[in-house]
């Protein structure tokens, strides 16, 4: 099967609400009012689930959040985000470009450069900022680990401190270190536990024929509110319908997959591609498969920190 099937009107309407196409969304260049008047802080946000760190909580074009929010951020070269902290964890996944993330503690900043498919889980209450120090734009996904996060708490915003200090995320006297699991500063070692690099994560191949890289959870960054994984789905691979006791969001990074729901023996499905998002609520029976000639890569957010996976069963032909 392919495309939408009109065999259940209520299922069809609910399915459509939970499928968010990148080409049908727009970037909001005024998502963060605190950046107004500061050209170096310019960035755009595309909201899929909830508002993320933006105060625009009443956006009717986004899905209501449960255990996490999901948005995209677009940032031009040379722009940065001022150092701030949250009461909850916040994950940055790089889709395009090279992003530099800095953590600050008492005037010392530890930085980590991240490339495509690399991620950092910014721990709760850790001051952090990010910049595009490259020559190409950065597109990144931001997942905040609560449905309705509090406004960010800024520590080094250019409206409050010297512009150079703000641009360095609060580093004083050139105290900038690189993330290092064996570094001398405790913040270097701590940050290393929260940086996940695609090329360094092992791939676990399931009995259903697709691979998994654990980003947040056992074998990845420490889980607090939501687990995160990368699915590697070869051509011709898919899973039979399964359920979870929490919501699950799929963000396509590469390739195309067919996603679907099943209810009372009836199904509805559609193919999605890069930067599209599909969300299955708790208890909803869902499935996916790759009908294309090329492999697909999908980032998965699971609305629980607890271990436990479905018994993925391969589609048999």
Phi, psi and omega per residue, in radians:
X1 nan 2.665 3.046
X2 -2.654 2.693 -3.133
X3 1.371 -3.062 -3.133
X4 -1.491 2.396 3.064
X5 -1.898 2.370 -3.036
X6 -1.684 0.794 -3.026
X7 -1.672 -0.020 3.138
X8 -2.771 1.829 -2.992
X9 -1.098 -0.729 -3.129
X10 -1.198 -0.691 3.081
X11 -1.113 -0.726 3.135
X12 -1.066 -0.796 -3.133
X13 -1.136 -0.746 3.141
X14 -1.154 -0.707 3.114
X15 -1.045 -0.813 -3.135
X16 -1.065 -0.662 3.141
X17 -1.130 -0.517 -3.044
X18 -1.686 0.054 3.076
X19 -1.924 2.045 -3.031
X20 -2.066 1.922 -3.088
X21 -1.525 2.299 3.138
X22 -0.997 -0.702 -3.086
X23 -1.230 -0.253 -3.137
X24 -1.774 0.051 3.117
X25 -1.856 2.900 3.089
X26 -2.307 2.635 3.067
X27 -1.433 2.442 3.118
X28 -1.803 1.962 -3.117
X29 -1.489 0.016 3.087
X30 -2.200 0.660 -3.096
X31 -1.292 -0.383 -3.047
X32 -2.177 1.577 -3.072
X33 -0.985 -0.475 -3.137
X34 -1.147 -0.256 3.138
X35 -1.547 -0.155 -3.094
X36 -1.038 2.313 3.128
X37 1.538 -0.016 -3.138
X38 -2.156 1.660 -3.041
X39 -1.048 -0.575 -3.101
X40 -1.208 -0.276 -3.116
X41 -1.684 0.059 -3.037
X42 -1.023 2.274 3.006
X43 -2.767 2.760 3.137
X44 -2.019 2.614 3.140
X45 -2.170 2.422 2.990
X46 -2.053 2.042 -3.037
X47 -1.667 2.286 3.071
X48 -1.944 -0.930 3.133
X49 -2.145 2.007 -3.137
X50 1.184 -2.954 -3.066
X51 -1.839 -0.082 -3.089
X52 1.085 -2.347 3.127
X53 -1.522 0.061 3.141
X54 -1.474 2.559 3.078
X55 -1.338 0.005 -3.094
X56 -1.450 1.261 -3.026
X57 -1.424 -0.162 -3.081
X58 -1.838 0.434 3.135
X59 -1.207 1.965 -3.085
X60 -1.275 -0.197 -3.109
X61 -1.577 0.067 3.123
X62 -1.966 2.790 3.058
X63 -1.399 2.547 3.073
X64 -1.185 2.328 -3.100
X65 -1.409 2.710 2.990
X66 -2.003 -1.431 -3.079
X67 -1.792 -0.084 3.105
X68 -2.810 2.809 3.007
X69 -1.928 2.811 3.124
X70 -2.530 2.217 3.113
X71 -2.567 2.922 3.002
X72 -1.933 2.556 3.047
X73 -2.135 2.370 3.074
X74 -2.048 2.266 -3.062
X75 -2.418 2.253 3.126
X76 -1.297 2.756 3.055
X77 -0.984 2.481 3.109
X78 1.500 -0.144 -3.123
X79 -1.628 2.723 3.135
X80 -2.478 2.940 3.031
X81 -1.997 2.271 -3.072
X82 -1.111 2.620 -3.114
X83 -1.108 2.219 -3.078
X84 -2.593 3.018 3.114
X85 -2.415 2.729 3.111
X86 -2.175 2.766 3.053
X87 -1.361 -0.071 -3.051
X88 -2.470 2.862 -3.133
X89 -1.213 2.700 -3.121
X90 -2.486 2.161 -3.097
X91 -1.804 2.375 3.021
X92 -1.965 2.124 3.047
X93 -2.028 2.127 -3.104
X94 -1.435 2.247 3.072
X95 -1.736 -0.766 -3.141
X96 -2.441 2.549 3.072
X97 1.493 -2.957 3.123
X98 -2.178 2.144 -3.100
X99 -1.921 2.337 3.032
X100 -1.851 2.146 3.134
X101 -1.937 2.363 3.123
X102 -2.126 2.383 3.008
X103 -1.886 2.438 -3.066
X104 -2.070 2.490 3.037
X105 -2.658 1.969 3.072
X106 0.924 0.777 3.084
X107 1.461 -0.027 3.060
X108 -1.810 2.328 3.129
X109 -2.097 2.305 3.040
X110 -1.905 2.254 -3.069
X111 -2.033 2.604 3.088
X112 -2.371 2.109 3.025
X113 -1.428 2.372 -3.097
X114 -2.183 2.330 3.092
X115 -1.834 -3.071 -3.121
X116 -0.948 2.322 -3.128
X117 1.301 0.041 2.995
X118 -1.484 2.682 -3.089
X119 -2.468 2.614 2.919
X120 -2.228 2.406 3.037
X121 -1.784 1.824 3.137
X122 -1.299 2.008 -3.072
X123 -1.165 2.670 -3.107
X124 -1.044 2.416 3.094
X125 1.170 0.153 3.048
X126 -1.550 2.070 3.096
X127 -1.078 2.288 -3.106
X128 -2.607 2.635 3.035
X129 -2.449 3.029 3.108
X130 -2.611 2.702 -3.139
X131 -2.511 2.739 2.968
X132 -1.789 1.722 -3.141
X133 -1.649 0.114 -3.110
X134 -1.602 -2.895 -3.102
X135 -1.941 -0.004 3.092
X136 -2.168 2.694 -3.138
X137 -1.073 2.693 3.056
X138 -1.884 2.288 2.912
X139 -2.025 2.280 -3.094
X140 -2.436 2.668 3.021
X141 -1.732 2.403 3.101
X142 -2.069 2.191 3.093
X143 -2.136 2.020 3.111
X144 -1.698 2.336 -2.960
X145 -1.430 0.638 3.033
X146 -2.776 2.657 -3.077
X147 -1.162 -0.680 -3.109
X148 -2.266 1.431 -3.122
X149 -1.197 2.661 3.034
X150 -1.272 2.792 3.075
X151 -1.011 2.534 3.121
X152 -1.072 2.595 3.105
X153 -1.791 1.900 -3.073
X154 -1.446 2.354 3.099
X155 -1.854 -0.582 -3.110
X156 -2.404 1.285 3.087
X157 -1.707 2.468 -3.099
X158 -1.078 -0.263 3.049
X159 -1.335 -0.259 -3.070
X160 -2.001 -0.468 -3.071
X161 -2.298 2.991 3.097
X162 -0.962 2.471 -3.057
X163 -1.028 -0.707 3.141
X164 -1.171 -0.671 3.112
X165 -1.145 -0.709 3.116
X166 -1.119 -0.748 -3.107
X167 -1.160 -0.398 3.126
X168 -1.655 0.166 -3.137
X169 1.150 0.304 3.108
X170 1.768 0.159 3.119
X171 -1.217 2.236 -3.136
X172 -1.895 2.415 3.110
X173 0.979 0.645 3.071
X174 1.197 0.394 -3.104
X175 -1.433 1.323 3.110
X176 -2.082 2.145 -3.120
X177 -2.059 2.764 3.089
X178 -1.655 2.516 3.104
X179 -0.981 2.396 -3.052
X180 -2.772 2.076 -3.134
X181 -1.118 -0.272 3.119
X182 -2.068 0.324 -3.116
X183 -1.163 2.842 -3.122
X184 -1.339 -0.554 -3.114
X185 -1.474 2.361 -3.132
X186 -0.985 -0.566 -3.119
X187 -1.198 -0.548 3.068
X188 -1.071 -0.798 -3.100
X189 -1.232 -0.675 3.136
X190 -1.136 -0.816 -3.116
X191 -1.051 -0.619 -3.108
X192 -1.048 -0.513 3.123
X193 -1.255 -0.303 -3.045
X194 -1.893 0.001 3.069
X195 -1.693 2.226 -3.139
X196 -2.121 2.091 -3.129
X197 -1.879 2.265 -3.075
X198 -0.907 -0.815 -3.045
X199 -1.244 -0.267 -3.102
X200 -1.765 -0.202 3.138
X201 -1.483 2.265 3.103
X202 -1.190 2.654 3.091
X203 -1.761 2.180 3.067
X204 -1.751 2.132 -3.115
X205 -1.638 2.193 -3.085
X206 -1.476 2.875 3.086
X207 -1.125 -0.363 3.124
X208 -1.412 -0.115 3.037
X209 1.712 0.019 3.085
X210 -1.926 2.730 -3.111
X211 -1.707 2.716 3.107
X212 -2.322 2.338 2.936
X213 -1.976 2.176 -3.109
X214 -1.472 2.105 3.128
X215 -1.728 -0.806 3.074
X216 -2.262 2.070 -3.032
X217 2.413 -3.023 -3.108
X218 -1.030 2.098 -3.079
X219 1.709 -0.137 3.100
X220 -2.198 -2.648 3.071
X221 -1.163 2.676 -3.088
X222 -1.109 2.248 3.139
X223 -1.364 2.500 3.088
X224 -2.246 -0.825 -3.108
X225 -2.189 -0.636 -3.071
X226 -2.548 2.418 3.059
X227 -1.462 2.724 -3.124
X228 -2.475 2.376 -3.103
X229 -2.449 2.829 3.007
X230 -1.992 2.175 3.095
X231 -1.719 2.303 3.068
X232 -1.969 1.929 -2.939
X233 -2.003 1.824 -3.134
X234 -1.180 2.821 3.074
X235 -1.002 2.460 3.101
X236 1.372 0.075 -3.100
X237 -1.768 2.516 3.077
X238 -2.886 2.998 3.138
X239 -2.174 2.620 3.053
X240 -1.235 2.781 -3.120
X241 -0.965 2.426 3.121
X242 -2.539 2.965 3.127
X243 -2.273 2.834 2.970
X244 -2.278 2.827 3.091
X245 -1.569 0.115 3.100
X246 -2.483 2.978 3.135
X247 -1.261 2.749 -3.135
X248 -2.478 2.241 -3.139
X249 -2.013 2.403 3.101
X250 -2.027 2.161 3.055
X251 -1.989 1.997 -3.111
X252 -1.350 2.259 3.091
X253 -1.764 -0.787 -3.132
X254 -2.375 2.596 3.050
X255 1.304 -2.857 -3.114
X256 -2.404 2.513 3.039
X257 -2.340 2.728 3.008
X258 -1.694 2.206 3.134
X259 -2.002 2.582 -3.108
X260 -2.727 2.863 3.031
X261 -2.115 2.671 3.050
X262 -2.217 2.401 3.107
X263 -2.604 2.120 3.105
X264 0.934 0.728 3.100
X265 1.393 -0.022 3.108
X266 -1.870 2.631 -3.095
X267 -2.254 2.747 2.997
X268 -2.479 2.396 -3.044
X269 -2.656 2.846 3.095
X270 -2.774 2.613 3.073
X271 -1.495 2.421 3.105
X272 -2.257 2.802 -3.067
X273 -2.354 -2.844 -3.008
X274 -0.918 2.292 3.107
X275 1.231 0.123 2.982
X276 -1.389 2.662 -3.131
X277 -2.212 2.371 3.074
X278 -2.285 2.286 -3.067
X279 -2.108 2.293 3.052
X280 -1.976 2.084 3.129
X281 -1.163 2.895 3.090
X282 -0.967 2.356 3.087
X283 1.468 -0.201 -3.134
X284 -1.383 2.296 3.134
X285 -1.394 2.141 -3.040
X286 -2.309 2.869 3.084
X287 -2.732 2.925 3.059
X288 -2.601 2.774 3.034
X289 -2.782 2.805 3.119
X290 -1.964 1.864 -3.136
X291 -1.614 -0.002 -3.016
X292 -1.631 3.082 -3.116
X293 -1.486 -0.240 -3.115
X294 -2.010 2.699 3.123
X295 -1.184 2.737 3.102
X296 -2.121 2.565 3.073
X297 -2.120 2.247 -3.048
X298 -2.316 2.260 3.047
X299 -1.587 2.320 -2.997
X300 -2.129 2.243 3.039
X301 -1.969 2.255 -3.069
X302 -2.066 2.188 -2.955
X303 -1.334 0.727 3.087
X304 -2.733 2.480 3.060
X305 -1.460 -0.126 -3.033
X306 -1.364 2.483 3.084
X307 -1.222 2.774 -3.138
X308 2.305 2.129 -3.080
X309 -2.188 2.714 3.048
X310 -1.120 2.824 3.023
X311 -1.486 1.462 -3.072
X312 -1.075 2.151 3.126
X313 -1.978 2.316 -3.108
X314 -1.239 2.603 2.993
X315 -1.276 2.261 3.125
X316 -1.879 2.477 -3.120
X317 -1.991 nan nan
